[in-house]
Each structure stands twice: as C-alpha cells, then as structure tokens.
Amino acid sequence: MRLLLLAVIWLALIPVQADVYRWVDEDGAVHFGDRPANKQSAEKIEIKTDTITNNQGQGNRLRKQQHLLSVMDEERKINKQKQAKEKKDKQVVIANCKRAQKALDDYLRSSVLFDVDKSGNKLYLPDQIREEEIKKARAAIEYWCKK
C-alpha cells in the first residue's frame, strides 16, 4: 500500500508534456495544436520545461510581475507627461495663431502705423513699414495657423 502511494506521488511530480505542432492552412492562417492537421506541413515546436522548483518559480514569477508593473507604471507616467506637453504646445500654437490674426486685422483696419515715444507722443511710421508688418503677420498666420 505504501509502495503504491509512493508511486502515485512520484508520478504526480513528473512534469507532463504533450507535443505541440504549428502549421499554416491553405488560407495562410497559422494554427497550433497537439495534433497536426497535415503531418507533411506541420512543424513540431520544442517547449522548454522549467527545472526550477515550485517555490523558486513562484518567487521569480512574482518578481517579474512586480518589475513589469513598475515598468508599465513608468510608461503611464511618461505618456501622461507627454500628453500634458502636447496639450501645452497646442495651446501655445493656438495663442500664437490668434495673436498673428489680430495683428493682421489691426494693420489692415488702420491706414497708418504709429509708435509712441518716451513722452507719449505718436510717431507715425512710413507706409513701407506698414506693408512689411502686414507681410510678417501673414507669414506668422501661415506658420502658426496651419499646424
């Protein structure tokens, strides 16, 4: 009786491994199974068995899971920072576009440009400078508003 019990326990500890086959059907789909559909086109897959004891294997598996979770958490943080930066950059682009559009509107509405000196007096600028400022505003709109 003891010998039979010992034999059953010993058989339970032996790893069970079935053959695994890989094949491609006529439609090009890849299949895996324990029996090949067509022996000529099936490829036997070698599966390496783990020789680590159960407790060591669980410890290694737990460490790998914890490492994977920490890597995934770091990736989430990086993605969140990247999204925040992209949102901020987009807000800058929108603000610069609006600023360029407003400048062009102001230049087109006024027939003359002026600057203010230290004493608060208006200094009227030549039409050539106004035209240059209009060109700059249009270029700024082209740059910022087409992004």
C-alpha positions in Angstrom: 0.0 0.0 0.0 2.8 2.4 0.9 4.6 1.5 -2.3 1.5 2.2 -4.3 1.1 5.6 -2.6 4.7 6.5 -3.2 4.4 5.6 -6.9 1.4 7.8 -7.3 3.1 10.7 -5.6 6.2 10.2 -7.7 4.1 10.1 -10.9 2.3 13.3 -9.9 5.7 15.1 -9.6 6.8 14.2 -13.1 6.1 17.0 -15.5 3.5 16.2 -18.2 4.3 17.5 -21.6 2.4 17.0 -24.8 3.7 17.6 -28.3 2.8 21.0 -29.8 2.6 21.4 -33.6 2.5 24.5 -35.8 1.0 24.6 -39.3 -0.3 27.0 -41.9 -3.6 26.2 -43.6 -4.4 26.9 -47.2 -5.7 30.4 -46.4 -2.4 31.3 -44.8 -3.7 31.2 -41.2 -1.2 29.9 -38.6 -2.5 27.2 -36.2 -1.2 25.5 -33.1 -2.3 22.2 -31.7 -1.4 18.9 -30.1 -2.1 17.0 -33.4 -1.1 18.3 -36.8 -3.8 18.7 -39.3 -1.4 17.7 -42.1 1.8 15.9 -41.0 3.8 17.0 -44.0 3.3 20.7 -43.4 3.3 20.7 -39.6 6.3 21.8 -37.6 6.9 20.3 -34.1 7.5 23.0 -31.6 10.1 22.3 -28.8 8.9 23.5 -25.4 11.4 24.0 -22.8 10.3 22.8 -19.4 11.2 24.8 -16.3 13.5 23.0 -14.0 13.1 25.5 -11.1 11.3 24.2 -8.0 7.8 25.5 -7.5 8.7 27.9 -4.7 11.6 29.4 -6.6 9.5 29.6 -9.8 6.7 31.5 -7.9 9.2 33.9 -6.4 10.8 34.6 -9.8 7.3 34.9 -11.4 6.3 37.4 -8.6 9.5 39.5 -9.1 8.9 39.5 -12.9 5.3 40.6 -12.4 6.4 43.4 -10.0 9.0 44.5 -12.4 6.5 44.5 -15.3 4.0 46.5 -13.2 6.7 49.1 -12.3 7.7 49.4 -16.0 4.1 49.8 -17.0 3.5 52.4 -14.3 6.6 54.3 -15.5 5.3 54.2 -19.1 2.0 55.6 -18.0 3.7 58.5 -16.2 5.8 59.2 -19.3 2.7 59.1 -21.5 0.8 61.4 -19.2 3.7 63.9 -19.2 3.9 63.6 -23.0 0.2 64.3 -23.3 0.4 67.3 -21.0 3.3 68.7 -23.0 1.5 68.2 -26.3 -1.6 69.9 -24.8 0.5 72.9 -23.7 2.3 73.1 -27.0 -1.1 73.1 -28.8 -2.3 75.9 -26.6 0.8 77.9 -27.5 0.2 77.3 -31.2 -3.4 78.4 -30.8 -2.4 81.5 -28.9 0.2 82.5 -31.4 -2.2 82.0 -34.3 -4.8 84.2 -32.7 -2.1 86.8 -31.9 -1.0 86.8 -35.5 -4.6 87.1 -36.8 -5.3 90.0 -34.5 -2.1 91.8 -35.6 -3.1 91.4 -39.3 -6.6 92.6 -38.6 -5.2 95.7 -36.7 -2.8 96.5 -39.6 -5.5 96.2 -42.2 -8.0 98.3 -40.3 -5.7 101.2 -39.8 -4.4 103.2 -42.7 -1.2 104.3 -40.8 1.0 102.8 -38.1 2.5 104.7 -35.3 4.9 104.2 -32.4 4.9 106.1 -29.1 8.0 107.8 -27.8 9.1 108.2 -24.2 7.0 111.4 -23.7 3.8 109.7 -25.1 3.8 111.4 -28.5 2.8 109.4 -31.5 5.4 108.9 -34.2 3.8 108.0 -37.5 5.6 105.3 -39.5 6.0 105.2 -43.3 3.7 103.0 -45.4 6.6 100.8 -46.3 6.9 99.7 -42.7 3.2 99.0 -42.5 3.4 96.8 -45.6 6.3 94.9 -44.1 4.4 94.4 -40.8 1.4 93.1 -42.8 3.7 90.6 -44.6 5.2 89.5 -41.3 1.7 89.0 -39.8 0.6 86.9 -42.9 3.8 84.8 -42.6 3.1 84.3 -38.9 -0.5 83.2 -39.7 0.8 80.8 -42.3 3.2 79.3 -39.8 1.1 79.1 -36.7 -2.4 78.6 -38.0 -1.6 75.8 -40.5 -0.2 73.5 -37.8 
